[in-house]
Amino acid sequence: MAQIIMATDFSPVAQNAAGYAAHLARYLQADLVLFHAYIIPFAYTDSAVPLLNTEEVKAIADASMEAETMRLKTLEPSLSITSAIVPGDLIDCLHEEISENSPQLIVLGTSGNQEDSVLWGSMAVKALRAFTIPVLTVPAKAVWHPLTRICFAADYHTINEHTPFAEIRNWTKQMNARLSVVHIDTPPAETTPPPALLQSALAPLEPTYHSVSTDKIEEGVQAFINHHQIDWLLLIPRKFGFWKSLFHKSRTKMLTQVSHIPIMSLNQKG
């Protein structure tokens, strides 16, 4: 059976995302794995001194995981929920988990406030770019409901044979949603038409195509999402192209600008 991994630090933000992930797993008829990675905290004086020993940290994590599993079971009684608690860096540990179990999706919570959760800040943004499988970041106030419209934010200049068209088609169909494709043109550039390759690959979905002309990418995406009542935003984080800025200096601004809907990151190799 398909598997969804919910990476949690047990914060309120992560708990909201876990509830969302539980409902999503039930909708997709998938199993849910609650995943927690911990690092022993140290105080640094003349030498590094652990603030807690390994057994204490593990005991706290075990108690938190048990409580969270019970909470989610009340939300989705028929859902298969397992858990994993491992020492180490979250991204590194998730890479290992993915290689061993090939999950369908990773889910994390995001808040828009860097101090609310250790999974916010650089960790959530790093996760969006780190994995070959889809990553869904769920904002603090997101509430699960069946989707009606998904938006793929496409950089037409980087569309090629490596673009994850199959993932876009599969997720749109699985969620029984309609697809909108939006491209941002920065003035004074003329409106860019959707590439023939993109139109051909997504033709079975009969998407609508939109171009927005603005030099403020975050605000342009936000305005489009609001106007078209988008439920999920699909992105392909890239090192080049207009999405680069969204995952560099403006990373927190981007995620807070669209903080009311989940963002799914899809991997493009080329």
Long-range contacts (C-beta under 8 A, 24 or more apart in sequence): 1-29, 1-30, 1-31, 1-80, 2-28, 2-29, 2-30, 2-31, 2-103, 2-104, 3-30, 3-31, 3-32, 3-33, 3-101, 3-102, 3-103, 3-104, 4-28, 4-30, 4-31, 4-32, 4-33, 4-103, 4-104, 4-105, 4-106, 4-107, 5-33, 5-35, 5-94, 5-97, 5-98, 5-103, 5-105, 5-106, 5-107, 6-32, 6-33, 6-34, 6-35, 6-107, 6-108, 7-35, 7-36, 7-37, 7-90, 7-94, 7-106, 7-107, 7-108, 7-119, 7-127, 8-34, 8-35, 8-36, 8-68, 8-109, 8-119, 9-36, 9-117, 9-118, 9-119, 10-36, 10-64, 10-65, 10-68, 11-109, 11-116, 11-117, 11-118, 11-119, 12-116, 12-117, 12-140, 13-109, 13-110, 13-111, 13-116, 13-117, 13-119, 13-120, 13-140, 14-108, 14-109, 14-117, 14-119, 15-68, 15-71, 15-109, 16-109, 16-138, 16-140, 16-141, 16-142, 17-107, 17-108, 17-109, 17-110, 17-137, 17-138, 17-142, 18-68, 18-72, 18-107, 18-109, 19-72, 19-75, 19-144, 20-107, 20-138, 20-142, 20-143, 20-144, 20-262, 21-107, 21-136, 21-138, 22-72, 22-75, 22-76, 22-79, 22-81, 23-75, 23-76, 23-144, 24-107, 24-136, 24-144, 25-76, 25-79, 26-76, 26-78, 26-79, 27-146, 28-104, 28-174, 30-104, 30-105, 31-79, 31-80, 31-81, 31-82, 32-72, 32-79, 32-80, 32-81, 32-82, 33-81, 33-82, 33-83, 33-84, 33-97, 33-101, 33-103, 34-65, 34-68, 34-69, 34-72, 34-81, 34-82, 34-83, 34-84, 35-83, 35-84, 35-86, 35-93, 35-94, 35-97, 36-61, 36-64, 36-65, 36-83, 36-84, 36-85, 36-86, 37-85, 37-86, 37-87, 37-88, 37-89, 37-90, 37-93, 37-94, 38-85, 38-86, 38-87, 38-88, 39-87, 39-88, 39-89, 40-87, 54-87, 58-85, 61-85, 90-119, 90-123, 90-127, 91-123, 91-126, 91-127, 91-130, 94-127, 94-130, 94-131, 95-130, 95-131, 98-131, 98-132, 98-133, 102-133, 103-133, 104-133, 104-134, 105-133, 105-134, 105-135, 105-136, 106-131, 106-133, 106-134, 106-135, 106-136, 107-135, 107-136, 107-137, 107-138, 108-135, 108-136, 108-137, 108-138, 109-137, 109-138, 109-139, 109-140, 110-137, 110-138, 110-139, 110-140, 110-255, 110-259, 111-139, 111-140, 111-259, 112-139, 112-140, 112-252, 112-255, 112-256, 112-259, 114-252, 116-140, 121-252, 122-251, 124-255, 125-247, 125-251, 125-252, 125-255, 127-265, 128-235, 128-237, 128-247, 128-263, 128-265, 129-237, 129-247, 129-265, 131-265, 131-267, 132-267, 133-267, 134-167, 134-171, 134-264, 134-265, 134-266, 134-267, 135-264, 135-265, 136-232, 136-262, 136-263, 136-264, 136-265, 137-255, 137-262, 137-263, 137-264, 137-265, 138-262, 139-255, 139-259, 139-260, 139-261, 139-262, 140-259, 141-259, 141-260, 142-260, 142-261, 142-262, 145-231, 146-175, 146-176, 147-175, 147-176, 147-177, 147-231, 147-232, 148-177, 148-178, 148-229, 148-231, 149-177, 149-178, 149-179, 149-180, 149-228, 149-229, 149-230, 149-231, 150-175, 150-177, 150-178, 150-179, 150-180, 150-230, 150-231, 150-232, 150-233, 150-234, 151-179, 151-180, 151-181, 151-182, 151-224, 151-225, 151-228, 151-230, 151-232, 151-233, 151-234, 152-179, 152-180, 152-181, 152-182, 152-207, 152-234, 153-182, 153-183, 153-184, 153-221, 153-233, 153-234, 153-235, 153-243, 154-181, 154-182, 154-183, 154-194, 154-198, 154-236, 155-183, 155-184, 155-236, 155-238, 155-241, 155-242, 155-243, 156-183, 156-192, 156-193, 156-194, 156-195, 156-198, 157-192, 157-241, 157-242, 158-236, 158-238, 158-240, 158-241, 158-268, 159-195, 159-197, 159-198, 160-197, 160-270, 161-197, 161-270, 162-268, 162-269, 162-270, 163-197, 163-198, 163-201, 163-236, 163-268, 164-236, 164-266, 164-267, 164-268, 165-198, 165-201, 165-202, 167-266, 168-202, 168-205, 168-234, 168-266, 169-201, 169-202, 169-204, 169-205, 171-234, 171-264, 172-205, 173-205, 175-232, 177-231, 177-232, 178-205, 178-207, 178-208, 179-205, 179-207, 179-208, 180-207, 180-208, 180-209, 180-210, 180-228, 180-230, 181-207, 181-208, 181-209, 181-210, 182-210, 182-211, 182-212, 182-221, 182-224, 183-209, 183-210, 183-211, 183-212, 184-211, 184-212, 184-213, 184-214, 184-217, 184-220, 184-221, 184-242, 185-211, 185-212, 185-213, 185-214, 186-213, 186-214, 186-215, 186-217, 186-242, 187-213, 187-214, 187-215, 189-213, 217-242, 217-243, 217-245, 217-246, 218-246, 218-250, 218-253, 218-254, 218-257, 218-258, 219-257, 221-254, 221-257, 221-258, 222-257, 222-258, 225-258, 225-261, 230-261, 231-261, 231-262, 232-261, 232-262, 232-263, 232-264, 233-258, 233-261, 233-262, 233-263, 233-264, 234-263, 234-264, 234-266, 235-263, 235-264, 235-265, 235-266, 236-265, 236-266, 236-267, 236-268, 237-265, 238-268
